[in-house]
Amino acid sequence: MEEQERLKEEILALTAKYYTLVHATSEDFFIPDRDSIRYGGRVFNENELKNLISSSLDFWLTAGAWANKFEKDFAKWLNVKYVSLTNSGSSANLLAFFALTSPLLKEKAIKRGDEVITVACAFPTTVSPIMQFGAVPVFVDIDLDTYNIDCSYLEKALSPKTKAVVLAHSLGNPFNVEAVYKFCQKHSLWLIEDNCDALGADASVGGITKKTGTWGHIGTSSFYPAHHLTMGEGGAVYTNDPLLNKIVRSFRDWGRDCNCSAGVDNSCGCRFSGTFGNLPVGYDHKYVYSHMGFNLKITDMQAAIGCAQLEKLDYFVEKRRENFKKLSDGLDNIAWLQLPKAEKNTNPSWFGFAITIKPGAPFTRNRLTSYLEKRKIQTRTMFAGNLIKHPAFDQFMPGSDFRVIGELKNTDYVLENTFWIGVYPGLTDKMVAFIIEAIRQFVSDFL
């Protein structure tokens, strides 16, 4: 054992040296118009590499000790009771929604044909699980200042079939949590918060402040490299409800009824003594299935990276806020550009910086983004812009497969005129200053 530990320490010390040699960079490396300014990306040091190598040496290839540690530490950071790791943020949304369809929820379970209020200006996998199950999304418009749901449509979207509200906090800017939360309470609706873009944001309701993702019945996160912390791929589902936690983990782990951890037998205490459905008495509980589930677990090596990232999360959030403020100050009062505004009673954890071309501008969005891309500044559209205008929706019928409230006027305007740039912690002051200079230079040519 002493030789084993000595070798491991030597390997990890060499790993740290390798990081310094291969991955470490200085803030002075950036040269404008030559080096790319990405919209997002991984920010890490030797600790992520050391955790990854340490986990690989253990060769526990599925979820294990590192995953357990991350779930526990992340739950503490969020101040929630339960966290379940999964293999992506999209899988997290899938698990969150399908959990609400469980027969264990009895009359509160979402059934096929039930309606779910959401927005069409969204990332596809916020909405996809609704339709994959056979429920009906009800799309309402957004507000152009925040790019979040226009809450004046909530009551208009309500019907006797409404069972839930599923919304993302757009680009890290929380939606009006107070209005949505109280609406869901008033009508006894489920609330899922897609928190993939907003990890670390705060929202206040009735004078109480909590992190976004923890106001709803279920919250979700993504750990894709562009997000606030990364495992490469990965995601999480969180809740304070023990029954919902049990259901989420069942759907994640093949739909099984048993909650014993991988590699552990009979912690449930009924492995060969229970009665389940029409199975023989004493049927092995490890192979009893209470849901038609999936296999969406994560590997321990990914979780090991996440544990190192979690130690940096507070810094990541503050750095994103700092970069957002620099861009906001630097681009303020530029003709024809509308900049984003934070929702009241919130403290965003920005994922990106949205820019909308105002009506009457002498240039289009594509002309500005093409200019920025030529100058090595990455841009992105507002995700799907308007989901129902994508080819995937050609197979669905409005009125039966989905409903639309109003005209989605602002959603369509965003589809045509909005883009966003990065604020992630890897951006240096020099990069941010160059972005501001480039945009100002482009607009000045039309003055």
N, C-alpha and C positions, 0 to 999 in steps of 0.2 A: 504494500500500500504506500509506503514512503516513496518508493521509486515511481509509482504511478502518479502520485501528487507532484513529485519533483518534475517529471516530464510534462505534466499538464501546465504547471507554472511556467516552464520554459517555453512551451508552445504559445501560451497567452502573452508572454513578454515579447516574443517574436511577432505575434499578431499586431501588437501595439506599434512595433517598429515598422511593420509593413504598412499599417495605416498612414503613419507619418510620411513614409516614402512615396506611397502611391495615391492616397486620397486627400491628404491635407492640402489646403490652398490658403493663400493670403488674400486679404481684401484688395490688394494692389494689382491682382492679375488681370482685371477686366480692362479691355480696350474697346471703346465705342465703335460700332459699325463692323467690328470683327467678331467679337464674342457674343454668343446668344444670351439674351435675358429671358429666362424661362418663366412661364406663368406659375409654375410650381415645381417642387422636387424634393428629394430626400435631403435632410440636413442631419449629419451624424458625426460621431468621432470614434475613437478606438474602442469605446465601451460597447457599442453595438456589435462590432466585429468580434470582440472577445466573448461576449455572450453567445453569439452565433457559433463560434468555434467550440466553446465549452459545451454547449448543448449537443453539437454534432459528435463530440467525443463520447458523450453518454449514449448516443445512438438510440434514444427513445424517439421514434419517428412520428408517432401520433401525439395528441395532446397529453401532457403530463405535468411534471412539477412546475415548469416555467409557465405553462398556461394557467395552472391554478394560482400561481403567484400574481400573474397579471390580472386575472379576474378579481382577486382579492384587493390588490392595490388600486385598480381602476375604480372599483366600487367605492372604495374609501375616498378617492379623489372626487368622484361625482356626488358622493353622499347618498348612495342608493344601497339597497340591500343585496341585489342580485345582478350579476353580470354573466353573460354567456358569450364566449368567444365563438366566432364563426369565420368562414374563409373569405368573406368579402362584405362590403357595405350593402351590396345588392342582395346577398344572401341574408343579411341582417333584416332588410326590409321584407324579404320573402317570409322569414320566420316570424317577424312581428305580426304581419297580417294573418298568416295562416294560423297563428296561435289563437286569434280571435274567432276562428271558425271551429274550434274544438267542441265536440259534444259535451266535454266536461263543463263548459260554460252554460249548458242547458238553454233556457230561453234567450239568454243574452248573446248566444253564438251567432255570428254572421252566417247567413245562408245564401245560396245561389239566388241571384235576383235582388238581393238587398242592395241598398245604395250607400255610397261612400262619397262624402264631399271632399274635393281636392282642387288643384289647379292644373291647367294644361301647360303653363310655363314652368316646366319642371324637368328634372332628370328622369329618363324613362323608367328606371327601376324603382322609383317612388310609387309609380302608378301601376306598373306591370303586374304585381301580385294580385291587385284587385281584379283585373280582367282574367288573369290566369286561373283564378279560383272560380270565376263566373259571377262575381258581384258587378255592380254597375257604378262606374265613377261618374260623379256629377261635377262638371267643370265650371268654375266661376272665374271671374276676371281678377287681375292683380292691380296693385297700386304702383304707379310709375316712379314714385320717390323711393320706395323700399324694395320693389320687385317681389313683394309678398302678397298674400291674399287680401283682396278688398273685402273687409269684414261686413260691409253693408249688404253683401249678397248672401250671408249665411242663412238668414231666415227665409229668403226667397228660394234657396236651394233645398230647404227642408221638406221632406215628405213623410208619409206614414212608413215608407220603406227604409228611411235613413237609419243606419246603425253606427256609423263612425265618421270621423274626420281624420284624414291622413295628409299631412303637410310637411314640407321641408322648410328650414330656415334658410332662405335664399342667399347664397354667397356669404354665409356667416352672419347675416343680418336677421335677428329673430323676427318672426311674424308677431302680430299683436296677440301675445300669449294671453293677456287678460281677457280680451274679447272672445277668443276661441275657447279658452278654458271654461269661462262662464257659460258660453253657449252649449258646450258639451255637458256641463253639469246640469243646466236647465232642462235639457232634453234627454238626459241619461244616455249619452253617446260615448262610444270609445274614442280615445284620442291617441294616435300614433304620431310622435315627433321624429321625422327624419332629420337627425342631428349631424349627418355626415359632413356638412360644410361648416358647422357652427360650434365645434367642440370648444368649450371654454367660455362661451357666451353666457351672459346672465340676463334674466328677465324677472320683473317684479309684478306680483299680483296682490292687491290689497295690502301693500306695504311689506310683503314677504318676498325676499329675493332668493332665487334658486338658479342653478345651472339649467340651460336649455337641454331638452332631452329627458328631464326629470319631472316636468309638469304633467306630461301625459301619462297614460297607463303604461305605455312602452316607448322607449327611445332607442335609436339606432346610431351607430357610428361606423365610419369607413376608415381603414388604415392603408389605403392605396397611397403610393408615394407622394401624390400632390396634396394629401390631406394633412391635418394638423400634427398627427404623428403617424409613423408608418411601420408596417411589418412586411412591406412589399405588396402582398395581398393580405386581406384580413378585415374583420369587422367585429362588431359587438352588438348585443341586444341587452337592454337593461330595464329593470322594473323594480318596484317595491312590493309587488303582489306575489306571494308565494305560489299561488295556483298558476298564474301566468308564467312564472319562471319554470315551473315543472313542465308546462305544456311546451314552452319554447325549446327546452332541452330535449323533450321527447321528439318533437319535429326535427330538430337538428341531428339527433342520433338515431336515424332510421325509423323513427316513430315508436321506439320501444317504450314499454311501461316502466321498466326498471331504471332507477336513478343511480345505480352503482357506477363508480368511476371506472375508466378503462383499466384493466388489469386487476381490479378488485372484485371479489365475489362475496355476495350475501350481506353487504352492509345494509341492504333494505330489510333483511331479517325474514324474508318470505320466499327464498329462492325455490324451495321445493315443497311449500306448504300452502300456497295461495290457490284461490279459485278465480279464474278469469274467463268471462264469456262462456263459450261452449267448449273450451279446452278441458282436457282431463285434469282432475284435481291434482295439484302438486306439479303441474307442468313448469319446466324450468323458467323462472321469471326473467332471466336474461334474454329469453326468446319469446316474450309476450309483447305484442304490439297493440298499443291503444290508439295510434294515429297512422294515417298513410303518410309517412314521413320521408325524409331525405337523409343524405349523409353530407353534412356541411361543416364538419369539424375543421380545426386548424392544426398545424403541426407545432410541436414544441419548439422547433428552431425559429419559427416565425414569432412565437410568443416571447422567446428569449430576446429577440431584437426589440420587441415592443416594451419589454421591461426597462431597457436602457433608454428608449425614447420617452417613456412616461416620466422619467426623472427630469427631462428637459421641457415637459409640456407647458409649464407656467411661463417659461422663457419664450417658447414658440408663440404662445398666445399674445404676449406683450409685444413681441417683435412684429407680429402681423398688425397689431393696432398702431404701432409706431409708423410702419411703412404706409399704412392706409392714411394716417394723418398727414404725412409728408406729401403724398400724392394729392390729397384733398386740398391742402394749402397751396401746393404748387400749381394746381390746375383750376383753382377757383376763378370764377368770373371770366372764363374764356368763352368767347362768342360761340353760340350754336351747340355747346356741350352741356348736357345735364348730368350732374354728378349725384351719387347715391346719398341718401339720408338715413340715419339710424332710426329705427322705430322708437317711439317714446317709451320710457320706463325699461329700457334695455341697455346693455353694454355689449355690443357685438364682438365676436371673435372672427374677424374677417377672413374669408377664403379668397376673395378676389375684389377688384375695384371695377365696378360697372360704369360704363360711359354710354349715354344715349345721345344720338344726334337729334337736335331739336327740329321741329317743323320749319321749313323755309331755309334750311342751311344750304349753302352753295356746293356742298359735297355730300357724298353718300358714306354710309358706314364702310362699305367694302373698299372705297377709295382710301379712307383713312387707315383701315386695317392692313391693306396691301402696302401702303407706305411704311407702316410700323414694322411689318414682317420683313420688308426689304432692308430695314435698318436693324434686323436681328432681334426685334422685340416681339415676343410671342403674344398672340391674342387668341381669345376664344369667344364664341357666341354664347348667349345665355342658354346653354344646354340645348334642349329641344326647341326652345322658342315657343312653339305651339304644337303640342304633341299630336293633335288630331289632324294636322296637315302633313304628317309623315306617312310614307308608304305603308308602314305597319298597320295603320288605321284603315287602309283600303278594304280590309276584310270585315270591318265592323260596321254596324248600322246605327246611326244616331237615333236616339229615342228608345232603342231596345238594348243595345250593347253599352251605350253611354248617353249621358244627357249633357246639354250645355245650357247654362243660365245666362241670358243676355247675349251680347254680341262678341264678347272677349276682345273688345276694342283695344285695350292697353296691351293685352297679350300679343295681338297681331302687330302692334306698333313695335314692341320689343323684338319680335321675330324679324322685322325689317331693319331696325335701327340701333340695336343695342349690342355691345361687345364688352368684354372685360379683360383686364390685365392683372398680373400677379402682385401679391403682397407678401409672399412666403418668406420665411426667415433667411433664406439663402441670398436674398437681394441685399446688396451693399448700398451705402449712401450714394456712391458714385453711379450705380445702376439706376437708382430711383431718380437722381438728378438728370440722368440722360433721357429717361422716359419723359420727364416733364419737358425738357428742352426740345425733344423731337416732336411732341404733340403741339407745343406752342409754335414751333417753326412751321409745321404743316398748316395750322390754322391761319398764321400770319400771312401766308401767301394769298389768302382770299379776302383780306381786309382792305 
